[in-house]
Amino acid sequence: MLPSSPAAHRGAARRAGARRVLVISASMGAGHDTVARELVRRARAQGHEADAVDLMRLLPYGTGSGLRAFYRTSVRHAPWVYDGLYRAFLRPGDHTRPSGVPLARLAADGLVRLVERTGADVVVPVFHLAAQLTGHLRALGRLRVPSVVFVLDFAVHRQWLHPGNDACFCLTDQAADDVRAAVPGTHVETTGPVVAPGFFAPAPAPGADAWRKRFERYAPGRPPVLLSAGAWGAAAGLGETARLLAGAGYLPVVLCGRNQALRSRTARVPGVLAQDWVTDMPGLLHAVRVLVDNAAGQTAVQALAAGLPVVGHRPLPGHGADGVHRMAELGLSETAADGAALLDVLRRLTTEGPDARRRRAARGRAVFRADVMERAAALAGRSAVPARGPR
């Protein structure tokens, strides 16, 4: 994403209280960009001017493309490599670890110019490397407007945190407590996740009936269970899990993202419905019975908004595993350590009564607390916030 011309969304004059917001995302998978788009939509609906920028495109000399390709290859084919990097750079703890600032600062000049050109009143990083960059620039005095970090992970890793940033918005109280302990003095709030309004639609949700009819034509009478592999189709043993569920009488609906090789392999498993890129996620999540998740990312929070039970199984190493376990600790999901445990959990979740499902859905939706964009715009009112000086 690159911001359009400021004139495209500017009237002759801004109404009183309107702000200019710049959301800093990253095309690493789809979750960060999905959040960025929703924040921009909300900002414009609230009368503000907003754009989003892809940090990967601000990094010079093809660095962003190389970083994205390396990460995608690692999580798809060598997850142990990413796990090692996570332990070295990201995992919380008292031991000194390398900082993301040296890489992030390659985009510093581009971001400073962009903020000046757009006249932004506040920047909102939704990617951890972007948070390192904005914190660094705020500490140096080069970024003169507030930086409000929206932390997208249930388990906050250290690269989200830089003392130069003005505020952090978190998904849960536990995540907020972790941030306060790590960066004392930073303004921290619990807002909950951000998803588009369609995920909260009451039953029957638009689009759900079409999905249900498709499922019934494909596998009559089998409860549909959604298996997610994220935008990049990164998952361990997905075909094995799908085969297990099909053999137990379920209809595994597998989200393969943009991984066509994974879709081709999964489509050959008897009784499995393999999907590539799905545009109607609200309808799909309202049509299936359970989500089997491996990353505690945007698909998981969309499921919570839709009132769909979430089961963590075979999580991706690194922050995926930490997030899956944190969600379960908070009572927002369940985990299944192996195939037998997964079948036990699915049997219980797909047969529970309507009252139990309503209670479970209410717990999941309770995590959505405040409008991130409303809170960011309020902090933008501190437009004369001084730079803090080096730390």
C-alpha positions in Angstrom: 0.0 0.0 0.0 1.1 3.5 -0.7 -0.9 6.6 0.3 -2.7 8.5 -2.4 -2.3 12.2 -2.9 -3.4 14.1 0.2 -5.7 16.1 -2.0 -7.7 12.9 -2.8 -9.3 12.9 0.6 -9.0 16.6 1.6 -11.9 19.0 1.2 -11.4 22.7 1.0 -11.0 22.7 4.8 -11.1 20.1 7.5 -13.9 20.2 10.0 -13.1 21.1 13.6 -11.4 18.1 15.3 -10.6 16.3 12.1 -7.1 14.7 12.0 -4.7 13.4 9.4 -3.8 9.8 10.2 -1.0 7.8 8.6 -1.1 4.0 9.3 2.2 2.2 8.9 1.6 -1.5 7.8 3.7 -4.2 6.3 2.9 -6.7 3.5 4.1 -9.6 5.6 1.2 -12.0 5.1 -2.2 -10.3 5.1 -3.1 -9.6 8.7 -1.2 -6.2 9.1 -2.6 -4.9 5.9 -6.1 -6.1 6.8 -6.0 -4.1 10.0 -4.5 -1.1 8.3 -7.4 -1.0 5.7 -10.0 -1.2 8.5 -8.3 1.6 10.5 -8.2 3.8 7.4 -11.9 3.0 6.7 -12.9 3.9 10.3 -10.8 7.1 10.2 -12.5 8.3 7.1 -16.0 7.3 8.4 -15.2 9.4 11.5 -14.4 12.5 9.3 -10.6 12.2 9.5 -8.2 12.0 6.6 -6.3 8.7 6.5 -3.9 6.7 4.4 -1.8 3.6 4.9 1.8 3.0 3.8 3.6 -0.4 3.4 6.9 -0.2 5.4 8.4 -2.8 3.0 8.1 -0.3 0.2 9.9 2.4 2.2 12.9 0.2 2.8 15.4 1.0 0.0 17.4 -1.2 -2.4 14.9 -4.0 -2.4 15.4 -4.7 1.3 11.7 -5.0 1.9 11.1 -7.5 -0.9 14.0 -9.5 0.3 12.9 -9.5 3.9 9.4 -10.5 2.9 10.6 -13.4 0.7 12.9 -14.7 3.4 10.2 -14.7 6.0 7.7 -16.3 3.7 10.1 -19.1 2.7 11.1 -19.6 6.4 7.6 -20.0 7.7 6.5 -22.2 4.8 9.6 -24.5 4.4 12.0 -24.0 7.3 10.0 -23.0 10.4 12.9 -23.9 12.7 14.8 -21.0 11.1 12.1 -18.6 12.0 11.9 -20.1 15.5 15.6 -19.4 16.0 15.3 -15.8 14.8 12.3 -15.4 17.1 14.2 -16.6 20.1 17.2 -14.4 19.2 15.4 -11.2 18.3 11.8 -11.2 19.5 11.0 -13.4 22.5 10.4 -11.4 25.7 13.0 -11.8 28.5 15.7 -10.1 30.5 18.6 -11.1 28.3 19.9 -8.5 25.9 18.9 -9.2 22.3 19.6 -7.4 19.0 17.4 -4.5 18.2 15.3 -4.0 15.1 16.3 -0.3 14.9 19.3 -0.7 12.5 17.1 -2.4 9.8 14.1 -0.1 10.5 16.1 3.1 10.2 16.8 2.4 6.5 13.2 3.6 6.0 13.7 6.7 8.2 14.2 9.3 5.6 11.3 8.0 3.5 8.9 8.0 6.4 9.9 11.5 7.6 9.3 12.9 4.1 6.0 11.1 3.9 4.8 12.5 7.2 5.7 16.0 6.1 4.1 15.6 2.7 0.8 14.2 4.0 0.7 16.6 7.0 -0.1 13.7 9.3 -1.1 14.6 12.9 -0.5 11.1 14.2 1.2 7.9 12.9 -0.2 4.4 13.8 2.3 1.5 13.3 0.6 -1.9 13.1 3.8 -3.8 12.5 6.6 -4.3 15.0 9.4 -3.1 12.7 7.4 0.0 12.1 7.1 0.5 15.8 10.9 0.3 16.1 11.3 3.0 13.4 8.7 5.4 14.8 10.1 5.1 18.3 13.6 5.7 17.1 12.6 8.8 15.1 10.5 10.2 18.1 13.5 9.7 20.4 15.8 11.6 17.9 13.2 14.4 17.5 12.9 13.7 13.7 9.2 12.7 14.0 7.3 15.6 15.5 3.9 14.0 15.7 2.7 11.3 18.2 3.3 7.7 17.4 0.6 5.3 18.6 1.5 1.7 18.2 -1.3 -0.9 17.8 0.1 -4.2 19.0 -1.6 -7.0 17.1 -0.3 -10.0 19.1 -1.8 -11.6 22.1 1.7 -12.4 23.3 3.7 -9.2 23.0 7.3 -9.7 21.8 10.0 -7.2 22.4 10.3 -5.8 18.9 6.9 -4.2 19.4 8.4 -2.1 22.2 10.4 1.1 21.9 10.4 3.8 24.6 10.3 6.6 22.1 6.7 5.8 21.1 4.0 7.8 22.8 1.4 5.1 23.3 0.6 1.4 22.8 -2.9 -0.1 22.3 -3.2 -3.7 23.2 -5.5 -6.6 22.5 -5.9 -7.7 26.2 -5.3 -6.4 29.7 -2.5 -9.1 30.1 -0.8 -7.8 27.0 -1.1 -4.2 28.3 0.5 -5.3 31.6 3.4 -6.8 29.7 3.9 -3.5 27.8 3.8 -1.4 31.0 6.4 -3.7 32.6 8.7 -3.5 29.6 8.4 0.2 28.8 7.5 2.1 32.0 6.1 5.6 31.3 4.5 4.7 28.0 0.8 5.4 27.7 -0.9 2.0 27.4 -4.5 1.2 26.8 -6.5 -2.1 26.2 -8.7 -1.6 23.1 -9.1 -5.2 21.8 -8.6 -6.2 18.2 -9.8 -4.6 15.0 -12.0 -6.3 12.5 -14.5 -5.1 9.8 -18.1 -4.7 10.9 -19.3 -7.6 8.8 -17.8 -10.1 11.2 -20.2 -9.0 13.9 -23.3 -9.5 11.7 -26.1 -11.3 13.5 -27.2 -14.7 12.1 -28.0 -15.3 9.3 -25.0 -13.3 8.1 -24.9 -12.2 4.5 -23.1 -14.8 2.4 -23.3 -17.6 5.0 -26.3 -19.3 3.3 -24.3 -19.6 0.0 -21.4 -21.2 1.9 -23.8 -23.6 3.7 -25.4 -24.7 0.5 -22.0 -25.3 -1.0 -21.0 -27.4 2.0 -24.2 -29.5 1.8 -23.7 -30.2 -1.9 -20.1 -31.2 -1.4 -20.5 -33.3 1.8 -24.1 -33.7 3.0 -24.6 -33.9 6.7 -20.9 -33.4 7.6 -20.2 -30.5 10.1 -17.8 -28.0 8.3 -14.6 -27.2 10.2 -12.3 -24.5 9.0 -8.5 -25.0 8.9 -6.5 -21.9 8.4 -3.0 -21.7 7.1 -2.8 -17.9 6.8 -2.3 -15.7 3.7 0.9 -17.5 2.8 -0.4 -21.0 3.3 2.1 -21.8 6.1 1.1 -24.8 8.2 2.6 -28.1 9.5 0.9 -31.3 8.7 -2.2 -29.6 7.3 -3.0 -32.5 4.9 -2.7 -35.0 7.8 -5.1 -33.0 9.9 -7.5 -32.6 7.1 -7.4 -36.3 6.4 -8.0 -37.0 10.1 -11.1 -34.8 10.2 -12.5 -36.2 7.0 -12.1 -39.7 8.4 -14.0 -38.7 11.5 -17.0 -37.4 9.7 -16.3 -33.7 9.4 -15.9 -31.6 6.3 -12.5 -30.0 6.5 -12.6 -26.6 4.7 -9.0 -25.6 4.3 -7.8 -22.0 3.7 -4.6 -22.3 1.7 -4.2 -18.6 1.2 -2.0 -17.7 -1.8 -0.1 -21.0 -1.7 -1.3 -22.8 -4.8 1.0 -25.8 -4.3 -0.6 -26.3 -0.9 -4.1 -26.1 -2.4 -3.2 -28.6 -5.1 -1.9 -31.1 -2.5 -4.8 -30.6 -0.1 -7.5 -30.8 -2.8 -6.3 -34.4 -3.5 -7.2 -35.5 0.0 -10.6 -37.3 -0.2 -13.5 -35.4 1.5 -11.6 -32.1 1.8 -12.7 -28.8 0.4 -9.6 -26.8 -0.4 -9.8 -23.0 -0.8 -7.4 -20.5 -2.2 -7.9 -16.8 -1.5 -11.4 -16.2 0.1 -12.9 -12.7 -0.2 -16.1 -13.4 1.8 -14.5 -14.3 5.2 -17.5 -13.0 7.3 -19.9 -15.3 5.4 -17.5 -18.2 5.7 -16.9 -17.8 9.4 -20.6 -17.7 10.1 -21.2 -20.9 8.0 -18.6 -23.2 9.6 -18.8 -24.8 13.1 -15.2 -24.4 14.4 -11.9 -22.7 13.4 -8.8 -24.8 13.8 -6.0 -22.1 13.9 -2.2 -22.2 14.0 -1.2 -18.5 14.6 -3.6 -16.5 16.8 -3.6 -13.9 14.1 -6.2 -12.0 12.3 -8.3 -15.0 11.3 -8.6 -16.0 14.9 -9.8 -12.6 16.0 -12.3 -12.5 13.1 -13.6 -15.8 14.4 -14.1 -14.3 17.9 -16.0 -11.5 16.4 -18.2 -13.9 14.5 -18.9 -16.0 17.6 -17.0 -19.0 16.2 -15.1 -21.3 18.6 -11.3 -21.4 18.0 -9.0 -24.3 18.6 -5.3 -24.0 18.4 -3.6 -27.0 16.9 0.0 -27.4 15.5 0.8 -23.8 15.9 3.5 -22.1 13.9 6.8 -21.8 15.9 7.7 -18.4 17.4 5.1 -15.8 18.0 2.4 -18.1 16.5 2.8 -20.7 19.2 3.1 -18.0 22.0 -0.1 -16.4 20.8 -2.0 -19.6 20.5 -1.1 -20.5 24.1 -1.9 -17.0 25.4 -5.4 -17.1 23.8 -6.1 -20.4 25.5 -4.8 -19.2 28.8 -7.3 -16.3 28.6 -10.2 -18.6 27.9 -10.6 -17.2 24.3 -9.8 -20.5 22.6 -8.9 -24.1 23.3 -5.8 -26.1 22.3 -5.4 -29.6 21.1 -1.9 -31.1 21.5 -2.5 -34.0 19.1 -5.0 -35.6 16.7 -6.9 -37.5 19.3 -7.2 -34.3 21.5 -8.4 -32.4 18.4 -11.2 -34.9 17.7 -12.3 -34.8 21.3 -12.5 -31.0 21.3 -14.3 -30.9 18.0 -16.8 -33.5 19.1 -17.6 -31.4 22.2 -17.8 -28.0 20.3 -19.9 -29.2 17.4 -22.5 -30.8 19.7 -22.8 -28.2 22.5 -26.2 -26.6 22.9 -27.2 -23.1 21.8 -26.8 -21.7 25.3 -23.2 -22.9 25.6 -22.4 -21.5 22.2 -23.9 -18.1 23.1 -21.8 -18.0 26.3 -18.7 -18.9 24.4 -19.5 -16.3 21.7 -20.1 -13.6 24.3 -16.6 -14.3 25.9 -15.0 -13.9 22.5 -16.7 -10.7 21.6 -16.0 -9.2 25.0 -12.4 -8.8 24.0 -13.5 -6.0 21.5 -13.5 -3.0 23.8 -12.7 0.4 22.2 -12.4 1.9 18.8 -8.6 2.1 18.1 -9.0 4.9 15.6 -11.1 7.0 18.0 -8.4 6.6 20.6 -5.6 7.4 18.2 -7.4 10.5 16.9 -7.8 11.7 20.5 -4.1 11.3 21.1 -3.4 13.2 17.9 -5.0 16.1 19.7 -1.7 16.3 21.4 -0.2 17.5 18.1 2.4 19.6 19.8 3.8 16.6 21.7 7.6 17.3 21.9 10.2 14.9 20.8 11.5 13.1 23.9 15.2 13.2 23.1 17.5 10.2 22.9 17.0 7.3 25.3 
